[in-house]
Amino acid sequence: MAHLSTALIHSDDKDNRVSDVAPPINVTTTFRYDNDDLVPWTERENLDFMEKTPIYSRLAHPNSTRLESIFSEILDGHAVIYSSGLAAFFAAMIHYNPKRIFIGQSYHGVRAIANILTRNFQTKQHTLDEIEQFAQPGDIVHLETPVNPFGTSLDLEDFAKKAHEKGALLLVDSTFAPPPLQNVWDFNVDIIMHSATKYFGGHSDLLSGVLVVKEEAVARQLRDDRIYLGTNVANLESFMLLRSLRTFEMRMLKQSENATKIVSFLDSNRDKYDKVLKSITHSSLQKESFVKKQLKGGYGPVFSISLMNKEQCKKFPPMLKYFHHATSLGGIESLVEWRAMTDPYIEQTLIRVSIGCENADDLIQDLANALETLQKESSN
Ligand SMILES: *Cc1c(COP(=O)(O)O)cnc(C)c1O
């Protein structure tokens, strides 16, 4: 296999349809049949033919095919692309149809989907501590690591073992640390999902998601289902994601390096800001040996800090010059979010920080200024 940076740029060369070096934006929803080669649907063995001759964009279109070529290569499995991260998770639930889902701290939208399944189909929900007690064959253990919003890691190997002992499958949401940071397959997991809206997209301007499975037959089934769920990635978004992927590795490494520097600065200056900064959470501050093993390529660019009170949480974001106060993460611009704004389940004084591609020293200076101001205010 080519290295990541090469694969990002060349895995879809085989999908070229025209002589353009930059792949065209395709806006069409429908494609003319080849009147010299008319094969009825019932005579098709599978849908692979659409990689060469698309029919209708809800089924597949040239840039969704390109994306699947690249993701299958860089995520080392059979990748199926979706219109969002949540569409990818929902597709997994529809396909595997578990009777029980074991789920802990994780993205609030994923939990909300689990709640819909419980409401409509009586799917049982359990915590991650209950795998041993309740899991049965065909159940799903859903693990997010590093976990939103803390940026801390959970032990993949340990959960894979617990799930497999019971015949359950381990689905890992690796959105917070895509390769080259974390290679989830090294830890015996079964299914991987990413919100491509975050680091793969990287510019806060598109929605997409991807599922990666080990078996080609499962990927085909997922693509068949996707036709009728109506959740293929959109035409324009797929072009933008394709463009983003070309520079993905550089962005990812820079964001990871920046975040690690910034967390280290905050951690070593805790005393200085002791009237503002209550706690910091990030994988780089965890001592367990599995963390470094999982994040071989670097730590994720998201971490959280807790401030002393809600008043400080309201004041802190507007004081920053280089951080937008907004939800989401993964983009080239740094963000902070008073997490209580969007997450109904989270502690009220948590600020999530998503580090972008700016200069790390500028970001440190910015955070330090705001913390110092709040520290002085609280000392009066
Ligand atoms: C954003 C996010 C999702 C949902 O992805 P969308 O593309 O917004 O649907 C799922 N999991 C994690 C960890 C996320 O950060």
The ligand as an SDF file (V2000), in Angstrom:
LIG
                    3D

 15 15  0  0  0  0  0  0  0  0999 V2000
  -19.8150   15.2160   14.6500 C   0  0  0  0  0  0  0  0  0  0  0  0
  -19.7380   13.8570   15.1760 C   0  0  0  0  0  0  0  0  0  0  0  0
  -20.6580   12.8890   14.7820 C   0  0  0  0  0  0  0  0  0  0  0  0
  -21.7990   13.1840   13.8620 C   0  0  0  0  0  0  0  0  0  0  0  0
  -21.3460   13.5330   12.5950 O   0  0  0  0  0  0  0  0  0  0  0  0
  -22.1690   14.4520   11.5660 P   0  0  0  0  0  0  0  0  0  0  0  0
  -21.3160   14.4430   10.3600 O   0  0  0  0  0  0  0  0  0  0  0  0
  -22.3330   15.8070   12.2110 O   0  0  0  0  0  0  0  0  0  0  0  0
  -23.4950   13.7740   11.3840 O   0  0  0  0  0  0  0  0  0  0  0  0
  -20.5130   11.6060   15.2890 C   0  0  0  0  0  0  0  0  0  0  0  0
  -19.5210   11.2990   16.1530 N   0  0  0  0  0  0  0  0  0  0  0  0
  -18.6270   12.2120   16.5500 C   0  0  0  0  0  0  0  0  0  0  0  0
  -17.5590   11.8080   17.4980 C   0  0  0  0  0  0  0  0  0  0  0  0
  -18.7000   13.5240   16.0790 C   0  0  0  0  0  0  0  0  0  0  0  0
  -17.7980   14.4310   16.4940 O   0  0  0  0  0  0  0  0  0  0  0  0
  1  2  1  0
  2  3  1  0
  2 14  2  0
  3  4  1  0
  3 10  2  0
  4  5  1  0
  5  6  1  0
  6  7  2  0
  6  8  1  0
  6  9  1  0
 10 11  1  0
 11 12  2  0
 12 13  1  0
 12 14  1  0
 14 15  1  0
M  END
$$$$
